[in-house]
Each structure stands twice: as structure tokens, then as C-alpha cells.
């Protein structure tokens, strides 16, 4: 499998994980902290930093599992 396909699969996994994290955590943050919490710039930065970190870690884990199970070859 070419490197382009591996990068494409990783990007798709990253986007899907980001979307799932965003949808689940945005509702939780609104309920726990109120609507005003996400209007402050520092809080938005913290939210998006955590989204990127969780998505990167999840993508790395999924790509490792796919490589370990011989689904991907890179």
C-alpha cells in the first residue's frame, strides 16, 4: 500500500476522531460550565488543544493497531 493511502487513512481517522470528540465534549462543556465558558479566548484554546492532542493520540493508536494486525503495510 502506498504512502499516499496511509496518509489518507490517517487523515480520515484524525478528522473522524476530532469530530466525535468535538460533538461529545462541546455538549458536556456547555452543561457543566455554561455557554460563556467557550466564548473566552483562553478557554477556546484549551478546548482545541485538548481536541488535537486526543485526536493525535487516538490516530497513532489506531494506526499502530492497523499496522500490528497487518491491515496496513508501511
Secondary structure, DSSP 8 states (H G I E B T S, - for coil): --HHHHHHHHHHHHHHHHHHHHHHHHHHHHHHH-GGGGGSHHHHHHHHHHHHHHHHHHHHHHHHHHHHTTSS--
